[in-house]
Amino acid sequence: LRVVYQQPLTLIVHVTASADPLGQVQIYDNGQPYSGLAGVIGGNATFTSDTLPVGSHPMSAHYFGDANTLPSVSPTINQEVLGVVNLEITAASTNGISHPADFQVQLN
């Protein structure tokens, strides 16, 4: 899955259970919580963001369960965020004068 940096990304997590599931879901990026909790309504929890940085993001959804449904974790998907990252590299010379050089790294 790919999205361009700072463009809205919507993730819809569908929770399947024998009864209408309730409870909450959280998105994780590379094992770290990325989102706040979203409630499950009609079996779905929806997340929208435009703050994922440029790069590759292994993402999973964690459902915390409810009175009738056990907690579960989704398989990991790889979300690619395309864009340009500005970098500045500074090299110090022997006379103490620094010379910055600007670079751009583009993921596409």
C-alpha positions in Angstrom: 0.0 0.0 0.0 1.3 3.4 -0.9 0.4 7.0 -0.1 2.1 10.3 -0.8 3.5 12.2 2.2 1.0 14.5 3.9 -1.9 13.1 1.9 -4.8 11.7 4.0 -4.5 8.0 4.7 -7.6 6.2 5.9 -7.4 2.8 7.6 -10.6 0.9 8.2 -10.3 -2.1 10.6 -13.1 -4.6 10.2 -13.7 -6.8 13.3 -15.5 -10.0 12.6 -17.3 -11.8 15.4 -20.4 -14.0 15.9 -22.1 -11.1 17.7 -21.9 -7.4 16.7 -18.5 -6.5 18.1 -17.9 -3.5 20.3 -14.7 -2.4 22.0 -11.7 -0.4 20.8 -9.0 -0.7 18.2 -5.5 0.8 18.1 -3.1 1.0 15.2 0.6 0.1 15.7 3.5 1.2 13.5 6.5 -1.1 13.8 5.2 -2.3 17.1 4.7 1.1 18.6 1.2 2.7 19.2 0.6 5.1 16.3 -3.0 6.1 16.9 -5.4 6.8 19.7 -8.1 4.3 20.4 -11.1 4.2 18.0 -14.4 2.6 18.9 -15.8 -0.2 16.8 -19.1 0.8 15.3 -21.0 -1.7 13.0 -17.9 -3.9 13.1 -15.5 -1.2 11.9 -13.0 1.2 13.4 -11.8 4.0 11.2 -8.5 5.9 11.4 -7.4 8.9 9.3 -4.0 10.5 9.3 -1.7 12.6 7.3 1.3 12.5 9.7 3.1 9.3 8.7 6.7 10.2 7.8 8.3 9.2 4.5 9.4 5.6 4.6 8.1 2.1 5.1 5.7 1.4 8.0 4.8 -2.2 9.1 1.4 -1.6 10.6 -1.0 -3.8 12.6 -4.3 -3.3 14.3 -5.0 -4.4 17.9 -8.6 -5.1 18.9 -9.0 -5.1 22.7 -12.1 -7.2 22.8 -15.5 -6.7 24.5 -17.7 -8.8 26.8 -18.5 -11.3 24.0 -15.4 -11.1 21.8 -11.8 -12.0 22.7 -8.9 -9.5 21.9 -7.0 -10.1 18.6 -4.2 -8.7 16.5 -4.3 -8.3 12.7 -1.6 -9.4 10.4 1.0 -6.8 9.6 0.6 -4.7 6.4 3.4 -2.6 4.9 2.4 1.0 4.3 4.7 3.0 2.1 4.8 6.7 2.4 6.3 8.3 -0.7 7.9 11.8 -0.7 11.1 13.8 -0.2 13.2 14.1 2.9 15.6 17.0 3.2 18.9 16.2 4.9 21.8 18.5 5.8 25.3 17.1 6.2 28.0 19.2 7.7 31.7 18.5 7.2 34.2 20.1 9.5 37.6 21.0 8.0 40.9 21.1 9.8 40.8 24.9 10.1 37.5 24.8 12.0 35.3 26.0 9.1 32.1 24.0 8.5 30.6 23.6 5.1 27.0 22.4 5.0 25.7 20.4 2.1 22.0 19.9 1.4 20.6 16.7 0.0 17.2 15.3 -0.7 16.3 11.7 -0.4 13.2 10.6 -2.4 11.2 7.4 -1.8 9.1 6.5 -4.9 
